[in-house]
Amino acid sequence: MRSAFALLLLAFSALAMAQGNLEINTPAISQVKSAMASRHAQLAPHYASGALGLAGDATVQVRDANAIPLAQRGAVQSAVAAENADRATLYREIAKANGNPAWEADIRATFAQRWIDKAQPGWWVQNAQGAWVKK
Amino acid sequence: MKRSHVSTLAMAAALSLSACVTINIYFPAAAAEKAADKIIDEVWQLQKKADPAATAPASKETK
């Protein structure tokens, strides 16, 4: 009886592992996450204006530079470059933190879908065919 | 009785351990989605902040 219980417990823990969480609490991930969070305030108005869009490859792209006031254009463009560098680091670090660097591409694809799903109405996202659509 | 109990446990442990190793070779899509959601919520500040410390790192950052 007790051994049956122990077996059951072990089976459950194995199941929990199979459906468990990915490790995302490493110093590298936290650092890149907080940099992205503070950059978001700068980027958000440009998602809303349509200047920036969420691309199908899990990056941010400048869709329409003319929609950015000239005075801000350079700064926004370098913020986008920094954002994409941080995103690449994020995907790589998550794969690494979980002992499978080869997962990087899968993680990037997962993020691509989730960034787009979670984008606010009015933001521009790239569909599966690579065309820009307004949510 | 006791001995068989221990060996059953040991076998079960070995089995579940090998199960973990096997499973981890495959990409855990559901777990990845959950992790992505959590990170995106934090980056885009989509959900109520559980930790008030979230504003603290911003002040330390060099802009």
N, CA and C atoms of all chains as a GROMACS GRO file, in nm:
protein
  594
    1MET      N    1   0.084  -0.122   0.000
    1MET     CA    2   0.000   0.000   0.000
    1MET      C    3   0.086   0.125   0.000
    2ARG      N    4   0.186   0.122   0.092
    2ARG     CA    5   0.269   0.242   0.099
    2ARG      C    6   0.357   0.255  -0.024
    3SER      N    7   0.402   0.138  -0.071
    3SER     CA    8   0.489   0.147  -0.188
    3SER      C    9   0.408   0.190  -0.312
    4ALA      N   10   0.282   0.150  -0.312
    4ALA     CA   11   0.196   0.193  -0.423
    4ALA      C   12   0.180   0.345  -0.419
    5PHE      N   13   0.167   0.397  -0.300
    5PHE     CA   14   0.154   0.541  -0.283
    5PHE      C   15   0.280   0.614  -0.328
    6ALA      N   16   0.394   0.553  -0.289
    6ALA     CA   17   0.522   0.614  -0.327
    6ALA      C   18   0.538   0.614  -0.479
    7LEU      N   19   0.494   0.505  -0.539
    7LEU     CA   20   0.501   0.495  -0.685
    7LEU      C   21   0.418   0.603  -0.751
    8LEU      N   22   0.300   0.620  -0.698
    8LEU     CA   23   0.207   0.719  -0.750
    8LEU      C   24   0.269   0.858  -0.741
    9LEU      N   25   0.332   0.883  -0.626
    9LEU     CA   26   0.394   1.012  -0.600
    9LEU      C   27   0.505   1.038  -0.702
   10LEU      N   28   0.583   0.933  -0.726
   10LEU     CA   29   0.694   0.945  -0.820
   10LEU      C   30   0.642   0.968  -0.962
   11ALA      N   31   0.535   0.897  -0.992
   11ALA     CA   32   0.477   0.913  -1.125
   11ALA      C   33   0.432   1.057  -1.145
   12PHE      N   34   0.373   1.112  -1.041
   12PHE     CA   35   0.324   1.249  -1.050
   12PHE      C   36   0.439   1.348  -1.063
   13SER      N   37   0.548   1.321  -0.989
   13SER     CA   38   0.659   1.415  -0.997
   13SER      C   39   0.723   1.411  -1.135
   14ALA      N   40   0.722   1.290  -1.196
   14ALA     CA   41   0.774   1.279  -1.332
   14ALA      C   42   0.686   1.357  -1.428
   15LEU      N   43   0.556   1.346  -1.407
   15LEU     CA   44   0.460   1.417  -1.490
   15LEU      C   45   0.478   1.567  -1.474
   16ALA      N   46   0.497   1.610  -1.350
   16ALA     CA   47   0.517   1.752  -1.321
   16ALA      C   48   0.640   1.802  -1.395
   17MET      N   49   0.741   1.717  -1.402
   17MET     CA   50   0.863   1.757  -1.469
   17MET      C   51   0.838   1.772  -1.618
   18ALA      N   52   0.758   1.676  -1.672
   18ALA     CA   53   0.731   1.679  -1.815
   18ALA      C   54   0.655   1.805  -1.855
   19GLN      N   55   0.562   1.848  -1.768
   19GLN     CA   56   0.479   1.963  -1.803
   19GLN      C   57   0.519   2.084  -1.722
   20GLY      N   58   0.637   2.078  -1.666
   20GLY     CA   59   0.677   2.181  -1.571
   20GLY      C   60   0.715   2.311  -1.636
   21ASN      N   61   0.788   2.388  -1.563
   21ASN     CA   62   0.825   2.521  -1.610
   21ASN      C   63   0.966   2.521  -1.665
   22LEU      N   64   0.989   2.613  -1.754
   22LEU     CA   65   1.126   2.635  -1.799
   22LEU      C   66   1.194   2.726  -1.697
   23GLU      N   67   1.322   2.707  -1.685
   23GLU     CA   68   1.400   2.794  -1.596
   23GLU      C   69   1.414   2.932  -1.662
   24ILE      N   70   1.360   3.034  -1.597
   24ILE     CA   71   1.375   3.169  -1.653
   24ILE      C   72   1.427   3.267  -1.549
   25ASN      N   73   1.473   3.212  -1.437
   25ASN     CA   74   1.522   3.301  -1.331
   25ASN      C   75   1.673   3.294  -1.317
   26THR      N   76   1.741   3.339  -1.420
   26THR     CA   77   1.886   3.348  -1.409
   26THR      C   78   1.923   3.496  -1.413
   27PRO      N   79   2.041   3.531  -1.362
   27PRO     CA   80   2.080   3.673  -1.363
   27PRO      C   81   2.079   3.731  -1.504
   28ALA      N   82   2.124   3.654  -1.602
   28ALA     CA   83   2.131   3.706  -1.740
   28ALA      C   84   1.991   3.736  -1.793
   29ILE      N   85   1.897   3.647  -1.765
   29ILE     CA   86   1.760   3.667  -1.812
   29ILE      C   87   1.695   3.786  -1.742
   30SER      N   88   1.716   3.795  -1.611
   30SER     CA   89   1.657   3.908  -1.536
   30SER      C   90   1.709   4.041  -1.587
   31GLN      N   91   1.838   4.043  -1.616
   31GLN     CA   92   1.900   4.168  -1.659
   31GLN      C   93   1.842   4.215  -1.792
   32VAL      N   94   1.833   4.122  -1.885
   32VAL     CA   95   1.786   4.158  -2.018
   32VAL      C   96   1.636   4.193  -2.013
   33LYS      N   97   1.564   4.126  -1.924
   33LYS     CA   98   1.421   4.151  -1.906
   33LYS      C   99   1.397   4.292  -1.854
   34SER      N  100   1.476   4.333  -1.756
   34SER     CA  101   1.450   4.466  -1.700
   34SER      C  102   1.494   4.576  -1.796
   35ALA      N  103   1.596   4.548  -1.877
   35ALA     CA  104   1.635   4.645  -1.979
   35ALA      C  105   1.523   4.661  -2.082
   36MET      N  106   1.460   4.550  -2.117
   36MET     CA  107   1.351   4.554  -2.214
   36MET      C  108   1.228   4.623  -2.156
   37ALA      N  109   1.202   4.598  -2.029
   37ALA     CA  110   1.086   4.660  -1.965
   37ALA      C  111   1.103   4.811  -1.961
   38SER      N  112   1.224   4.859  -1.932
   38SER     CA  113   1.239   5.004  -1.925
   38SER      C  114   1.244   5.067  -2.064
   39ARG      N  115   1.284   4.990  -2.163
   39ARG     CA  116   1.284   5.040  -2.300
   39ARG      C  117   1.142   5.047  -2.357
   40HIS      N  118   1.054   4.966  -2.301
   40HIS     CA  119   0.920   4.957  -2.358
   40HIS      C  120   0.846   5.091  -2.359
   41ALA      N  121   0.870   5.172  -2.258
   41ALA     CA  122   0.804   5.302  -2.251
   41ALA      C  123   0.839   5.388  -2.373
   42GLN      N  124   0.962   5.372  -2.419
   42GLN     CA  125   1.006   5.450  -2.536
   42GLN      C  126   0.946   5.395  -2.666
   43LEU      N  127   0.930   5.263  -2.671
   43LEU     CA  128   0.883   5.200  -2.795
   43LEU      C  129   0.731   5.202  -2.809
   44ALA      N  130   0.660   5.194  -2.697
   44ALA     CA  131   0.515   5.175  -2.700
   44ALA      C  132   0.439   5.275  -2.789
   45PRO      N  133   0.468   5.406  -2.779
   45PRO     CA  134   0.393   5.498  -2.865
   45PRO      C  135   0.412   5.470  -3.013
   46HIS      N  136   0.526   5.412  -3.048
   46HIS     CA  137   0.554   5.387  -3.190
   46HIS      C  138   0.491   5.257  -3.240
   47TYR      N  139   0.459   5.166  -3.146
   47TYR     CA  140   0.378   5.051  -3.187
   47TYR      C  141   0.239   5.104  -3.220
   48ALA      N  142   0.190   5.194  -3.136
   48ALA     CA  143   0.055   5.246  -3.153
   48ALA      C  144   0.044   5.327  -3.281
   49SER      N  145   0.149   5.400  -3.318
   49SER     CA  146   0.143   5.484  -3.438
   49SER      C  147   0.160   5.403  -3.566
   50GLY      N  148   0.208   5.281  -3.550
   50GLY     CA  149   0.231   5.197  -3.668
   50GLY      C  150   0.372   5.210  -3.722
   51ALA      N  151   0.453   5.292  -3.658
   51ALA     CA  152   0.591   5.307  -3.703
   51ALA      C  153   0.668   5.176  -3.683
   52LEU      N  154   0.638   5.111  -3.571
   52LEU     CA  155   0.704   4.985  -3.540
   52LEU      C  156   0.602   4.872  -3.544
   53GLY      N  157   0.650   4.754  -3.578
   53GLY     CA  158   0.563   4.638  -3.579
   53GLY      C  159   0.633   4.519  -3.517
   54LEU      N  160   0.552   4.421  -3.478
   54LEU     CA  161   0.605   4.298  -3.420
   54LEU      C  162   0.618   4.195  -3.531
   55ALA      N  163   0.741   4.160  -3.559
   55ALA     CA  164   0.768   4.074  -3.674
   55ALA      C  165   0.751   3.927  -3.641
   56GLY      N  166   0.732   3.849  -3.746
   56GLY     CA  167   0.710   3.705  -3.731
   56GLY      C  168   0.832   3.630  -3.682
   57ASP      N  169   0.948   3.697  -3.680
   57ASP     CA  170   1.068   3.629  -3.632
   57ASP      C  171   1.103   3.672  -3.489
   58ALA      N  172   1.002   3.721  -3.417
   58ALA     CA  173   1.018   3.757  -3.276
   58ALA      C  174   1.109   3.877  -3.255
   59THR      N  175   1.117   3.963  -3.357
   59THR     CA  176   1.190   4.088  -3.340
   59THR      C  177   1.092   4.205  -3.354
   60VAL      N  178   1.145   4.325  -3.330
   60VAL     CA  179   1.069   4.447  -3.357
   60VAL      C  180   1.126   4.505  -3.486
   61GLN      N  181   1.038   4.550  -3.574
   61GLN     CA  182   1.088   4.610  -3.699
   61GLN      C  183   1.031   4.748  -3.719
   62VAL      N  184   1.113   4.832  -3.783
   62VAL     CA  185   1.065   4.965  -3.822
   62VAL      C  186   0.986   4.946  -3.950
   63ARG      N  187   0.855   4.966  -3.940
   63ARG     CA  188   0.767   4.947  -4.056
   63ARG      C  189   0.763   5.074  -4.140
   64ASP      N  190   0.757   5.188  -4.066
   64ASP     CA  191   0.734   5.315  -4.132
   64ASP      C  192   0.808   5.424  -4.054
   65ALA      N  193   0.932   5.447  -4.096
   65ALA     CA  194   1.016   5.542  -4.024
   65ALA      C  195   0.957   5.683  -4.030
   66ASN      N  196   0.881   5.712  -4.137
   66ASN     CA  197   0.825   5.847  -4.151
   66ASN      C  198   0.720   5.877  -4.045
   67ALA      N  199   0.667   5.772  -3.981
   67ALA     CA  200   0.568   5.794  -3.876
   67ALA      C  201   0.633   5.837  -3.744
   68ILE      N  202   0.766   5.834  -3.741
   68ILE     CA  203   0.837   5.878  -3.620
   68ILE      C  204   0.882   6.022  -3.642
   69PRO      N  205   0.850   6.111  -3.549
   69PRO     CA  206   0.898   6.249  -3.563
   69PRO      C  207   1.049   6.250  -3.588
   70LEU      N  208   1.090   6.333  -3.681
   70LEU     CA  209   1.230   6.334  -3.725
   70LEU      C  210   1.327   6.343  -3.608
   71ALA      N  211   1.291   6.425  -3.510
   71ALA     CA  212   1.382   6.446  -3.396
   71ALA      C  213   1.405   6.318  -3.317
   72GLN      N  214   1.308   6.226  -3.322
   72GLN     CA  215   1.321   6.102  -3.243
   72GLN      C  216   1.369   5.985  -3.325
   73ARG      N  217   1.372   6.003  -3.456
   73ARG     CA  218   1.391   5.888  -3.546
   73ARG      C  219   1.516   5.808  -3.515
   74GLY      N  220   1.626   5.879  -3.502
   74GLY     CA  221   1.753   5.810  -3.476
   74GLY      C  222   1.750   5.734  -3.345
   75ALA      N  223   1.694   5.798  -3.243
   75ALA     CA  224   1.690   5.736  -3.111
   75ALA      C  225   1.602   5.613  -3.112
   76VAL      N  226   1.488   5.622  -3.181
   76VAL     CA  227   1.398   5.507  -3.187
   76VAL      C  228   1.464   5.394  -3.264
   77GLN      N  229   1.532   5.429  -3.374
   77GLN     CA  230   1.598   5.325  -3.451
   77GLN      C  231   1.706   5.254  -3.369
   78SER      N  232   1.779   5.331  -3.288
   78SER     CA  233   1.879   5.258  -3.208
   78SER      C  234   1.815   5.182  -3.093
   79ALA      N  235   1.700   5.231  -3.045
   79ALA     CA  236   1.628   5.154  -2.942
   79ALA      C  237   1.578   5.021  -2.999
   80VAL      N  238   1.534   5.023  -3.125
   80VAL     CA  239   1.488   4.900  -3.189
   80VAL      C  240   1.605   4.803  -3.204
   81ALA      N  241   1.720   4.854  -3.243
   81ALA     CA  242   1.838   4.768  -3.258
   81ALA      C  243   1.876   4.707  -3.123
   82ALA      N  244   1.870   4.789  -3.018
   82ALA     CA  245   1.904   4.740  -2.884
   82ALA      C  246   1.801   4.638  -2.837
   83GLU      N  247   1.675   4.665  -2.869
   83GLU     CA  248   1.568   4.572  -2.831
   83GLU      C  249   1.590   4.436  -2.898
   84ASN      N  250   1.621   4.438  -3.026
   84ASN     CA  251   1.640   4.311  -3.096
   84ASN      C  252   1.763   4.236  -3.046
   85ALA      N  253   1.866   4.310  -3.008
   85ALA     CA  254   1.985   4.245  -2.951
   85ALA      C  255   1.948   4.180  -2.817
   86ASP      N  256   1.869   4.253  -2.737
   86ASP     CA  257   1.826   4.198  -2.607
   86ASP      C  258   1.737   4.076  -2.626
   87ARG      N  259   1.649   4.084  -2.725
   87ARG     CA  260   1.560   3.970  -2.750
   87ARG      C  261   1.640   3.846  -2.790
   88ALA      N  262   1.740   3.866  -2.877
   88ALA     CA  263   1.823   3.753  -2.918
   88ALA      C  264   1.893   3.692  -2.796
   89THR      N  265   1.942   3.780  -2.709
   89THR     CA  266   2.007   3.733  -2.586
   89THR      C  267   1.907   3.656  -2.501
   90LEU      N  268   1.786   3.710  -2.490
   90LEU     CA  269   1.683   3.646  -2.408
   90LEU      C  270   1.656   3.503  -2.456
   91TYR      N  271   1.634   3.487  -2.586
   91TYR     CA  272   1.601   3.354  -2.638
   91TYR      C  273   1.718   3.258  -2.617
   92ARG      N  274   1.839   3.310  -2.639
   92ARG     CA  275   1.957   3.226  -2.624
   92ARG      C  276   1.976   3.185  -2.478
   93GLU      N  277   1.957   3.282  -2.389
   93GLU     CA  278   1.978   3.256  -2.246
   93GLU      C  279   1.875   3.159  -2.189
   94ILE      N  280   1.752   3.166  -2.237
   94ILE     CA  281   1.650   3.073  -2.188
   94ILE      C  282   1.688   2.930  -2.231
   95ALA      N  283   1.729   2.917  -2.358
   95ALA     CA  284   1.770   2.784  -2.407
   95ALA      C  285   1.887   2.731  -2.323
   96LYS      N  286   1.983   2.821  -2.296
   96LYS     CA  287   2.102   2.782  -2.222
   96LYS      C  288   2.066   2.744  -2.078
   97ALA      N  289   1.979   2.824  -2.017
   97ALA     CA  290   1.942   2.801  -1.877
   97ALA      C  291   1.873   2.667  -1.859
   98ASN      N  292   1.815   2.616  -1.967
   98ASN     CA  293   1.745   2.488  -1.959
   98ASN      C  294   1.827   2.373  -2.017
   99GLY      N  295   1.955   2.399  -2.034
   99GLY     CA  296   2.047   2.293  -2.074
   99GLY      C  297   2.033   2.247  -2.218
  100ASN      N  298   1.962   2.325  -2.299
  100ASN     CA  299   1.942   2.286  -2.439
  100ASN      C  300   1.961   2.405  -2.533
  101PRO      N  301   2.085   2.444  -2.558
  101PRO     CA  302   2.108   2.559  -2.648
  101PRO      C  303   2.038   2.542  -2.783
  102ALA      N  304   2.014   2.416  -2.821
  102ALA     CA  305   1.950   2.390  -2.951
  102ALA      C  306   1.803   2.433  -2.951
  103TRP      N  307   1.748   2.461  -2.834
  103TRP     CA  308   1.608   2.504  -2.827
  103TRP      C  309   1.589   2.650  -2.868
  104GLU      N  310   1.698   2.721  -2.889
  104GLU     CA  311   1.688   2.866  -2.913
  104GLU      C  312   1.587   2.900  -3.023
  105ALA      N  313   1.593   2.828  -3.135
  105ALA     CA  314   1.503   2.859  -3.246
  105ALA      C  315   1.357   2.831  -3.208
  106ASP      N  316   1.334   2.724  -3.133
  106ASP     CA  317   1.198   2.692  -3.089
  106ASP      C  318   1.147   2.798  -2.993
  107ILE      N  319   1.236   2.844  -2.906
  107ILE     CA  320   1.197   2.947  -2.810
  107ILE      C  321   1.166   3.077  -2.882
  108ARG      N  322   1.248   3.110  -2.982
  108ARG     CA  323   1.223   3.230  -3.061
  108ARG      C  324   1.085   3.220  -3.129
  109ALA      N  325   1.055   3.104  -3.185
  109ALA     CA  326   0.927   3.086  -3.255
  109ALA      C  327   0.810   3.098  -3.157
  110THR      N  328   0.828   3.044  -3.037
  110THR     CA  329   0.723   3.053  -2.935
  110THR      C  330   0.699   3.199  -2.898
  111PHE      N  331   0.810   3.272  -2.877
  111PHE     CA  332   0.797   3.413  -2.842
  111PHE      C  333   0.732   3.492  -2.956
  112ALA      N  334   0.770   3.462  -3.078
  112ALA     CA  335   0.715   3.536  -3.192
  112ALA      C  336   0.563   3.532  -3.187
  113GLN      N  337   0.511   3.411  -3.164
  113GLN     CA  338   0.366   3.394  -3.159
  113GLN      C  339   0.305   3.468  -3.041
  114ARG      N  340   0.372   3.460  -2.928
  114ARG     CA  341   0.314   3.520  -2.807
  114ARG      C  342   0.323   3.673  -2.807
  115TRP      N  343   0.431   3.728  -2.860
  115TRP     CA  344   0.439   3.875  -2.872
  115TRP      C  345   0.320   3.923  -2.955
  116ILE      N  346   0.296   3.852  -3.066
  116ILE     CA  347   0.189   3.893  -3.158
  116ILE      C  348   0.052   3.874  -3.093
  117ASP      N  349   0.034   3.761  -3.026
  117ASP     CA  350  -0.094   3.736  -2.960
  117ASP      C  351  -0.125   3.840  -2.853
  118LYS      N  352  -0.021   3.885  -2.785
  118LYS     CA  353  -0.041   3.976  -2.673
  118LYS      C  354  -0.034   4.124  -2.713
  119ALA      N  355  -0.004   4.149  -2.840
  119ALA     CA  356   0.003   4.288  -2.885
  119ALA      C  357  -0.133   4.355  -2.868
  120GLN      N  358  -0.130   4.485  -2.840
  120GLN     CA  359  -0.256   4.555  -2.817
  120GLN      C  360  -0.329   4.582  -2.948
  121PRO      N  361  -0.461   4.598  -2.940
  121PRO     CA  362  -0.537   4.633  -3.060
  121PRO      C  363  -0.481   4.763  -3.118
  122GLY      N  364  -0.466   4.767  -3.250
  122GLY     CA  365  -0.411   4.886  -3.314
  122GLY      C  366  -0.264   4.873  -3.347
  123TRP      N  367  -0.197   4.777  -3.283
  123TRP     CA  368  -0.055   4.756  -3.313
  123TRP      C  369  -0.044   4.673  -3.441
  124TRP      N  370   0.071   4.688  -3.506
  124TRP     CA  371   0.093   4.616  -3.632
  124TRP      C  372   0.176   4.492  -3.606
  125VAL      N  373   0.130   4.382  -3.665
  125VAL     CA  374   0.201   4.255  -3.649
  125VAL      C  375   0.214   4.188  -3.785
  126GLN      N  376   0.313   4.103  -3.795
  126GLN     CA  377   0.336   4.033  -3.922
  126GLN      C  378   0.264   3.899  -3.918
  127ASN      N  379   0.186   3.869  -4.021
  127ASN     CA  380   0.116   3.741  -4.022
  127ASN      C  381   0.206   3.631  -4.078
  128ALA      N  382   0.151   3.510  -4.086
  128ALA     CA  383   0.231   3.394  -4.127
  128ALA      C  384   0.288   3.412  -4.268
  129GLN      N  385   0.221   3.493  -4.350
  129GLN     CA  386   0.269   3.515  -4.488
  129GLN      C  387   0.372   3.628  -4.495
  130GLY      N  388   0.398   3.690  -4.380
  130GLY     CA  389   0.497   3.798  -4.376
  130GLY      C  390   0.439   3.935  -4.406
  131ALA      N  391   0.306   3.942  -4.421
  131ALA     CA  392   0.243   4.072  -4.447
  131ALA      C  393   0.211   4.141  -4.314
  132TRP      N  394   0.216   4.276  -4.316
  132TRP     CA  395   0.183   4.351  -4.195
  132TRP      C  396   0.032   4.371  -4.185
  133VAL      N  397  -0.020   4.337  -4.069
  133VAL     CA  398  -0.163   4.358  -4.046
  133VAL      C  399  -0.181   4.432  -3.914
  134LYS      N  400  -0.287   4.513  -3.911
  134LYS     CA  401  -0.317   4.588  -3.791
  134LYS      C  402  -0.409   4.505  -3.704
  135LYS      N  403  -0.373   4.491  -3.577
  135LYS     CA  404  -0.458   4.411  -3.488
  135LYS      C  405  -0.585   4.486  -3.452
  136MET      N  406   0.958  -0.795   0.326
  136MET     CA  407   0.858  -0.691   0.304
  136MET      C  408   0.927  -0.555   0.292
  137LYS      N  409   1.008  -0.525   0.393
  137LYS     CA  410   1.074  -0.395   0.393
  137LYS      C  411   1.170  -0.383   0.274
  138ARG      N  412   1.243  -0.496   0.253
  138ARG     CA  413   1.343  -0.497   0.147
  138ARG      C  414   1.277  -0.475   0.009
  139SER      N  415   1.163  -0.544  -0.010
  139SER     CA  416   1.097  -0.531  -0.141
  139SER      C  417   1.044  -0.389  -0.160
  140HIS      N  418   1.003  -0.330  -0.051
  140HIS     CA  419   0.953  -0.193  -0.054
  140HIS      C  420   1.063  -0.098  -0.104
  141VAL      N  421   1.182  -0.118  -0.046
  141VAL     CA  422   1.295  -0.031  -0.083
  141VAL      C  423   1.332  -0.051  -0.229
  142SER      N  424   1.334  -0.177  -0.272
  142SER     CA  425   1.374  -0.202  -0.411
  142SER      C  426   1.270  -0.149  -0.509
  143THR      N  427   1.143  -0.155  -0.469
  143THR     CA  428   1.038  -0.100  -0.555
  143THR      C  429   1.059   0.050  -0.572
  144LEU      N  430   1.088   0.113  -0.459
  144LEU     CA  431   1.111   0.258  -0.460
  144LEU      C  432   1.228   0.293  -0.550
  145ALA      N  433   1.337   0.215  -0.532
  145ALA     CA  434   1.458   0.243  -0.609
  145ALA      C  435   1.430   0.227  -0.758
  146MET      N  436   1.352   0.124  -0.791
  146MET     CA  437   1.320   0.101  -0.931
  146MET      C  438   1.234   0.215  -0.987
  147ALA      N  439   1.138   0.254  -0.906
  147ALA     CA  440   1.049   0.363  -0.950
  147ALA      C  441   1.128   0.491  -0.969
  148ALA      N  442   1.221   0.515  -0.878
  148ALA     CA  443   1.302   0.636  -0.887
  148ALA      C  444   1.385   0.634  -1.014
  149ALA      N  445   1.445   0.517  -1.041
  149ALA     CA  446   1.528   0.504  -1.161
  149ALA      C  447   1.443   0.524  -1.286
  150LEU      N  448   1.325   0.467  -1.283
  150LEU     CA  449   1.234   0.480  -1.398
  150LEU      C  450   1.195   0.625  -1.423
  151SER      N  451   1.156   0.693  -1.316
  151SER     CA  452   1.108   0.830  -1.334
  151SER      C  453   1.224   0.922  -1.373
  152LEU      N  454   1.342   0.890  -1.325
  152LEU     CA  455   1.459   0.970  -1.359
  152LEU      C  456   1.489   0.958  -1.508
  153SER      N  457   1.485   0.833  -1.556
  153SER     CA  458   1.513   0.812  -1.699
  153SER      C  459   1.403   0.874  -1.783
  154ALA      N  460   1.281   0.876  -1.729
  154ALA     CA  461   1.170   0.939  -1.800
  154ALA      C  462   1.198   1.087  -1.819
  155CYS      N  463   1.252   1.152  -1.716
  155CYS     CA  464   1.284   1.294  -1.723
  155CYS      C  465   1.386   1.321  -1.831
  156VAL      N  466   1.489   1.238  -1.834
  156VAL     CA  467   1.597   1.257  -1.931
  156VAL      C  468   1.541   1.247  -2.071
  157THR      N  469   1.457   1.146  -2.092
  157THR     CA  470   1.398   1.127  -2.224
  157THR      C  471   1.314   1.247  -2.264
  158ILE      N  472   1.230   1.291  -2.170
  158ILE     CA  473   1.137   1.400  -2.198
  158ILE      C  474   1.210   1.529  -2.233
  159ASN      N  475   1.320   1.555  -2.163
  159ASN     CA  476   1.386   1.683  -2.181
  159ASN      C  477   1.456   1.701  -2.314
  160ILE      N  478   1.468   1.592  -2.390
  160ILE     CA  479   1.528   1.606  -2.522
  160ILE      C  480   1.432   1.680  -2.614
  161TYR      N  481   1.303   1.658  -2.593
  161TYR     CA  482   1.203   1.722  -2.676
  161TYR      C  483   1.172   1.862  -2.625
  162PHE      N  484   1.140   1.950  -2.718
  162PHE     CA  485   1.111   2.087  -2.679
  162PHE      C  486   0.977   2.094  -2.606
  163PRO      N  487   0.976   2.144  -2.484
  163PRO     CA  488   0.851   2.150  -2.407
  163PRO      C  489   0.769   2.273  -2.448
  164ALA      N  490   0.689   2.256  -2.551
  164ALA     CA  491   0.618   2.370  -2.611
  164ALA      C  492   0.527   2.442  -2.511
  165ALA      N  493   0.454   2.365  -2.432
  165ALA     CA  494   0.361   2.427  -2.337
  165ALA      C  495   0.435   2.506  -2.231
  166ALA      N  496   0.544   2.450  -2.182
  166ALA     CA  497   0.623   2.520  -2.080
  166ALA      C  498   0.686   2.644  -2.139
  167ALA      N  499   0.728   2.636  -2.264
  167ALA     CA  500   0.790   2.752  -2.329
  167ALA      C  501   0.690   2.864  -2.346
  168GLU      N  502   0.569   2.827  -2.380
  168GLU     CA  503   0.464   2.926  -2.398
  168GLU      C  504   0.434   2.996  -2.266
  169LYS      N  505   0.431   2.917  -2.161
  169LYS     CA  506   0.405   2.972  -2.028
  169LYS      C  507   0.517   3.069  -1.988
  170ALA      N  508   0.640   3.028  -2.016
  170ALA     CA  509   0.755   3.112  -1.983
  170ALA      C  510   0.752   3.240  -2.065
  171ALA      N  511   0.716   3.228  -2.193
  171ALA     CA  512   0.709   3.346  -2.280
  171ALA      C  513   0.603   3.443  -2.229
  172ASP      N  514   0.488   3.389  -2.192
  172ASP     CA  515   0.380   3.475  -2.141
  172ASP      C  516   0.424   3.551  -2.017
  173LYS      N  517   0.494   3.481  -1.930
  173LYS     CA  518   0.536   3.543  -1.805
  173LYS      C  519   0.633   3.658  -1.834
  174ILE      N  520   0.727   3.633  -1.923
  174ILE     CA  521   0.827   3.735  -1.955
  174ILE      C  522   0.764   3.854  -2.029
  175ILE      N  523   0.674   3.823  -2.124
  175ILE     CA  524   0.610   3.931  -2.200
  175ILE      C  525   0.524   4.017  -2.107
  176ASP      N  526   0.453   3.953  -2.016
  176ASP     CA  527   0.373   4.030  -1.920
  176ASP      C  528   0.461   4.126  -1.840
  177GLU      N  529   0.579   4.079  -1.805
  177GLU     CA  530   0.669   4.164  -1.727
  177GLU      C  531   0.726   4.277  -1.811
  178VAL      N  532   0.768   4.243  -1.932
  178VAL     CA  533   0.830   4.345  -2.018
  178VAL      C  534   0.728   4.452  -2.059
  179TRP      N  535   0.607   4.408  -2.089
  179TRP     CA  536   0.504   4.501  -2.133
  179TRP      C  537   0.416   4.550  -2.017
  180GLN      N  538   0.449   4.504  -1.898
  180GLN     CA  539   0.374   4.542  -1.778
  180GLN      C  540   0.223   4.527  -1.798
  181LEU      N  541   0.187   4.406  -1.843
  181LEU     CA  542   0.048   4.380  -1.878
  181LEU      C  543  -0.036   4.342  -1.758
  182GLN      N  544   0.030   4.283  -1.657
  182GLN     CA  545  -0.049   4.239  -1.543
  182GLN      C  546  -0.008   4.313  -1.418
  183LYS      N  547  -0.098   4.313  -1.325
  183LYS     CA  548  -0.072   4.378  -1.196
  183LYS      C  549   0.062   4.332  -1.142
  184LYS      N  550   0.138   4.427  -1.099
  184LYS     CA  551   0.270   4.397  -1.047
  184LYS      C  552   0.259   4.330  -0.910
  185ALA      N  553   0.315   4.211  -0.901
  185ALA     CA  554   0.314   4.142  -0.774
  185ALA      C  555   0.424   4.196  -0.684
  186ASP      N  556   0.534   4.238  -0.749
  186ASP     CA  557   0.647   4.284  -0.667
  186ASP      C  558   0.670   4.434  -0.686
  187PRO      N  559   0.665   4.508  -0.577
  187PRO     CA  560   0.690   4.651  -0.587
  187PRO      C  561   0.836   4.680  -0.621
  188ALA      N  562   0.921   4.577  -0.609
  188ALA     CA  563   1.063   4.595  -0.640
  188ALA      C  564   1.084   4.616  -0.790
  189ALA      N  565   0.979   4.588  -0.868
  189ALA     CA  566   0.991   4.599  -1.014
  189ALA      C  567   1.032   4.738  -1.060
  190THR      N  568   0.998   4.839  -0.979
  190THR     CA  569   1.035   4.975  -1.018
  190THR      C  570   1.177   5.008  -0.973
  191ALA      N  571   1.226   4.930  -0.877
  191ALA     CA  572   1.358   4.959  -0.822
  191ALA      C  573   1.472   4.943  -0.923
  192PRO      N  574   1.472   4.833  -1.003
  192PRO     CA  575   1.584   4.819  -1.096
  192PRO      C  576   1.594   4.934  -1.196
  193ALA      N  577   1.478   4.994  -1.229
  193ALA     CA  578   1.477   5.102  -1.326
  193ALA      C  579   1.562   5.220  -1.278
  194SER      N  580   1.556   5.245  -1.147
  194SER     CA  581   1.628   5.360  -1.096
  194SER      C  582   1.779   5.337  -1.097
  195LYS      N  583   1.816   5.208  -1.096
  195LYS     CA  584   1.959   5.177  -1.096
  195LYS      C  585   2.019   5.182  -1.236
  196GLU      N  586   1.931   5.178  -1.334
  196GLU     CA  587   1.981   5.168  -1.470
  196GLU      C  588   2.035   5.300  -1.523
  197THR      N  589   2.138   5.289  -1.601
  197THR     CA  590   2.190   5.408  -1.665
  197THR      C  591   2.116   5.426  -1.795
  198LYS      N  592   2.060   5.539  -1.810
  198LYS     CA  593   1.974   5.559  -1.927
  198LYS      C  594   2.056   5.609  -2.046
   0.00000   0.00000   0.00000
